[in-house]
Amino acid sequence: MLKQACADLPLATDTTMKITTIEQAGYERVAKCEDPAAGLTAYIAVHNTTLGPALGGLRMWSYESEKAAITDVLRLSRGMTFKSSVAKTGLGGGKSVIVGNPRTDKTAKLFEAMGRFVDSFGGQYITAEDVGVGIEDLMHVRKTTKWVTGLSRADGGSGNPSPYTALGCFEGVKAAAIEAWGSDDLKGKVVAMQGPGNVGFPLGEQLVKAGARLVVCDVNQENVDRAVKQLGAQAVMPNDIYDVPCDIFSPCALGGILNDDTIPRLKCKVIAGAANNQLLDEVKHAAAVTARGLVYAPDYVINAGGIINVSLELEPGGYNEAAAVKKIQNIFEALRSIFETARKQKITTHAAAQAVAEANLAAGPAKKKAAAPAAR
Ligand code: NAD
């Protein structure tokens, strides 16, 4: 049950902004921001900063209700804690969401107000892009807070994280293929991809280059057309993707898509994709996937490429692409090890990943990050 209480944080620069603390067990800090003048309703959740400041993207989405927005930000920020813990980024877990339609509701004023909200966390939370939010939006956020990563290379950032997330996912698909078929050869494999967007499309490019064939679905027809035209993909309707006979199901859209309805329908051997929070119920649905004999690459392990890339911005020497790529390629071995543990201990791959995350959290921080993103 959520309990809300007004925190009355001082925000001298904007008198219409109201920030309300939301008490949430297991989270260090959760807050809601309302700024009617800027058209902003947003939430920030800091789950855990044991290993460093909480870094996680800013999502913009047309949530149906306040409950849906809060549920999303809580699940996403918790996932970031485990993702960064397994990937050893030296960061904690946090996330933020703006309630609104990213196609129609974006304004400079909205993102400047969001920057003030981020700033009110004093560095406990550092933002970046996520679904519905791009570098151009973060440039407005940057006007009112320094706690922003993932800006363009020209502005001293590490750029769009999506291609790096895709690179990590490709490594993860290969690791899962070894677990399923004893080889990482993807030639002739059929991949059913849900959502060939910013991550899915470059992942699709790598899969096709490796000899795989794609079947895609998307609620955005432009992205379907691009995959058909440029990747030779076959298109299916969004709700049909779960029934496609394939070797690999690759969820690259939104969360909760591994559930009571979809798991029995899947006709794949491997589940490996970029989407966050793929399991609607982490325990129940991880067990259901395992019971069906499917190799599931835990989402927060396979999709850590973006956070790894961004985390390099906070290294004392600043961003270094070669170092980022090398670290992202470790996702291959991280997943191999998780698959092996799950197989030997007869536990779900989700439980095996969770054990690694918890152990790293218990061991504490390995090294200190820079106090703030480099001045730009
Ligand atoms: P995106 O918006 O560019 O791509 C998602 C695609 O999914 C879009 O084309 C969208 O139209 C489509 N989609 C949405 N709902 C759908 C549905 N019901 N059926 C079919 N398609 C649907 O986002 P992205 O940046 O590529 O991220 C994709 C997923 O990966 C998200 O869950 C995100 O949280 C996760 N992720 C992204 C990154 C990153 O670096 N961008 C990093 C880690 C995790």
Boltz pocket constraint, residues with backbone or C-beta under 6 A from the ligand:
constraints:
  - pocket:
      binder: B
      contacts: [[A, 129], [A, 130], [A, 131], [A, 132], [A, 161], [A, 162], [A, 163], [A, 165], [A, 194], [A, 195], [A, 196], [A, 197], [A, 198], [A, 199], [A, 200], [A, 217], [A, 218], [A, 219], [A, 220], [A, 223], [A, 238], [A, 251], [A, 252], [A, 253], [A, 254], [A, 255], [A, 274], [A, 275], [A, 276], [A, 303], [A, 304], [A, 306], [A, 307]]
      max_distance: 6.0
